[in-house]
Amino acid sequence: MKVSDLLESRRENWRELERMCMAMGGRSRRRFPAQAAARFAALYRAACADLALAYSYQLPPGTIHYLHRLVGRAHNQLYRSRTFDFATWFRELMVRVPRRLFTDNCLRLAFVLFWGVFVLSMIMTRSWPGFADEVIGQEWMQTLERDFSQITFGRSADANYLMAGFYIQHNAGIGLRCFAFGLLLGIGGLYMTVYNAAFLGAVFGYMTTVPLLARNNFFEFVTAHGPFELTAIVLSAAAGMRMGFALIDTGGFTRIASLRQAALRAVPVMSAAVVMFLLAAMIEGFLSPSAAPYAVKAGVAVLSTGMLMFYFVILGYSHREIDHAVGP
């Protein structure tokens, strides 16, 4: 049989597919019978094969154009976007993501390393004054003390909006550097984690030794946004390390495949970091420099810490047993 005759004999299938496209366009796919959906998929695959034959044997342009339009229409119906499912998204955000974060060994490593070095750096700065000179530098130390001695709480709304935008850009830069360095076989991520922890720990430690006015102003300013910002730094470094380590330990996959697998694990971590950085920037831009009582700022810090503990630890730990439900 000639190809043209073969395709001509399939015109009834094309018409059936076209009728089904019209029917699917007017109803939800959830209400489309399973048997009809299977038939639609079979007709779609057959139409794709017919289009390929039409191209190969250079059939009349009218036939090719008709099949091309029909296949495109069927494709759009078969793979059209799903409607928003609140229950699915809620389960993803409140069950799957916390579980993945809680069981992420790179995140655990980054967390322990960051806070261990942070606390150690604070202790060494208070115990050995020369340590701050090496980590922070005299110029930075003088700038911190001077700025927080002169800071005035309660700036204008326009200044708050301007600084909030600056903090978003600044925080994004920190997060991207932590993530990008992690791609250097994970070693860069370890370095950035230790560097940021040592520097910030030295800053906090040094500011406990300055005169009372500068010390009080510093801790009043950083208290509210500190939990979100410091947590975001840890998350960014962990996401980068996950990608970098995947290039070393491939688990038997090719490096590209290993990197893809690592990316699936790193996306929730980096997404959480983005949210943390945005929240920190908003608080730092509007609440931290405000004239609100310190009790309010401390309350926000306590609430933020509680939210982080609930999301990363309580939700993650409580869902650790649903491995088969949430996947790797």
N, C-alpha and C positions, 0 to 999 in steps of 0.2 A: 504494500500500500504506500502511495506517495505521502510525504509529510503533509502536504497541503490537504489531502483527503482525510488524513488522520486528525488534523486540527479541526477540519470542518465537522468531523463526526463528534467533536467534543464541545460544539457550540452550546448544546443544551446544558452541559455542566457549567459553562460560563454564565449562562442566563440564570441558572439556579444560584450560583455564587453571588451574582448581582442582586438577586431578590433577597438573599440572606443578608447582604450588606445593608440594604434598605431597612430590613427588619431589625437588625442589630443597632442601627443608628437611632432608633426610636425607643429603645428600652435599655435597662441596666443589664450588664452581662450576668449579674447574679440571678436574674430571673429567666435567663436563656437556658432552655433544657440542655442537660449534659449530652444527650444523643445528638441534638442539633449542633451543639458547639463542636463535637467531634467531627460531624459531617462538614461543618464549615472549615475546620482546619485541614481536612483531607482535600476539599475542593481548592483551598488556597494553595496547598503544596502542588497540586496538579496544575493549577494555572501558572505557577512559577515555572514548572517544567515546560509547559506549552510556550511560554514567553521565550524561554531559552532556545527552544527549537525554532521558533519563528525568527529569532535573531540569526541563528546559525544558518538557516536555509534561505535567508533573505526574502521572506514572504512579503506581500504587499504592505506598504507603510500603514495603511488603514487598519489592518489586522494587528500589526505590532503596536500601534498607538492605542487601540482598544484594550489589548491585553495589558499593556503597560499601565493604563489608567485603572483597570480592574484590579490588578495585583496591588497597586498602590493603595487603592481604597480598602481592599481586604486587609492589607497589612495594618493600616491605621485602625481598623476595627479590632483586629486581633491583639494588637499591642498598644492600644490607647491607654492613657494614664488612668490609674485607678482613682476612685473618689477617696477623699480623706477619711481614714478610719481612726477615730479617736481612740478606741480600745487598743488597736494595734500599736499606735504611737505611744500611748501611755505605758503599755507593757514594755516597749522598746526602751523608753527613757527611764522607767522606774524599776525594771527587772533586769533586762539584758545588759544595759550599759553599766550599772553599778556592779553587777557580777563580774563583767570583764575587767573593770578597773580594779576590783578587789583582788582578783586572781592574777593580775599582771605583775610578773616578777620584776620587770624593768621599773615599774612604778614603785614597787617596794624598795628596790635598790636605790633609786633616786631619792625617795623619801628619807630612808635611814641615813644615806650619805649626806644629804643636804642639812638635815636638822642636827646630825652628829657634828658636822664641821661647823655649823652655825653656832651651836652652844660652845664648842671648844674654842672657837675664835673669840667669842665674847669673854670667856674666862681668861684667855691669854692676853687679851687687850687690857683687861682690868689688872692682871697680875704683872705684866711686863709692858710698861708704857712704850717701849721701843717697837713693840710688835705692831702697833697701830701705824707708826711711821712707815714701816715696810709695806703694809697691806693697803693702807688708805693714802698715805702721803701727807706731808705737812700742809700743802696747799688746800687739799680737800678738808682736812681737819679744821683749819682756820675758817674756811668758807662755811662749813656746817655750823660751827659755833657762832659765827657772826650772823648768819642768816636767821638762825632760830633764836638769837637774842633780840633781833629786831622785828620778827614776824608779828603781824597784827591780824587777829582773827576777826572775820566778819567783812570780807571784801564784797565788791559789787557783783550783781548777777551777771553782767556782761563779762567780767573777768572770770567768773566761774565757768561760763560756757566756753570761753577761750581756752582755759586751762584744762577743762575736761577733754576737749579735742586734742590738746597736746599730750595729755596722759594716755589717751587711747593710742596715739601714734607711737609714743615712747614705749608703752607696754607691749605693743605689737612687735616693735623692734627687738625687745628683750626676748620675747617668745620665739621669734623667728631665728635669732642667733642661737638660742639654746637648742632648737630643733635642728637647725642646719649643721651645727657642730657635731650633733649626735650621729649624723650620717657618715662621719669620718670613722667608720668601723666601730662606732660606739665609744671609742676612746675620747673623741672630741666632746661627746655628751658628758662623760665622766669629768673631764676637765672643766667644762662650763658649770657643772653642778658644784664642784668643789670651789671654783673661783667665786661664783656668786654667793655661795654660803659663807666663805671666808671673808669676803668684802662686806657683806651685809652684817654678819656677826660682829666684825670689827667696828662697823659704824655704830651699831646698837651698844656695843661694849664701851666705845669711846664716849658716846653721848651720856652714859651714866656717870662719867667723871668730870663733866664740864660744870660751870656754875649753875645754880638752881634754876634761873629763869630760862636759859637755853635748854636745859634738860627737861623741864616740865613742858615747854612749848613743843619740843621734838616729839615726846611720847604722846602728847595730846593730838598732834597732827597725824602720826602714823598709826595710832591705835585702831581706828575704824576700818581703814582699808587694808591693813596689814595681812589679815588672814587670807583674803581672796588673792592678793597680789603674790604673796610668798608661795601659796599653793599652786598658783598658775605657773610660776617658774619651775617648780618641781615637775608638774605635768608636762611642760614643754620639753624639758630635758629627757624625761622618760620616753616620750614619743619618739624623739630623735634617736635615743639609744636603741629602742626597739628596732628601728629601721637599720641602724648601723650594725648591730649584732647579727641581723639576718644575713648580712653579706659574709659573715665569718662562719656561723653555724647555720648551714642551709637545711639541715634535717634530711638530707638525701635529695632535695630538689635542686634544680638549677638555681643560680643566683637570682635570676629574674623572677622565677616562680616563688622563691623564698622571700624576695622583696615584696611581691604582691601579697603573700600571706601576712607578712609583717605589717603592711599598710592597713589591712583590714583590722588588725589589733591596735594600730597606732591612731586610727581616725577617731575613735571615741575619746581617747586620751587627749588628743590635740583639740578636739571640739570642746571638751570640758575646760581646757586651758583658755580657749578663746572667750568662753562665757565668764570665767573667773577674771580675766584681764579686763573685760568690759565692765563688769560689776565693780572691780577695784577702781577703775578710772572714774566711774560715775560718783562713787563715794569720795574719792580723793579730790574730785573737782568741785563737789557741792557741799559735802558734810565736813570733811576733814578741816578745811580752812574756815568753816563757819564759826559764829559766836555761840553755837549751841553748847550747853553744859557738857563737861567731860563725861558725866554719867551717861548722857545720851550716846556719845561716841563709844564709850566702853560697852554700853548695852548692844550697840550694833555689832561690835567685835565679837561679843559673846554669842549673839544670835547667829552671826556668820559662821563662827567656829562650830556651833551646834548643827547648823545646816550641812556643813561639810562632813562632820562626823556621821550624821544621819545618812547622807547620800552615799558616801564612799565606804563606810564601815558597816553600819547597821543594815542598809538595804543590800549591800554586796555580800555580807556574811549570811544574811537570812535566806538568800537565794543561791547559795553555793551548791546546793544539792540538785539543781535543775540542769545539770550539764547537757542532758539529751535534748532538753527543750530549747536551750539558748545557743547551742553550738559551741565551737571552740573559741 
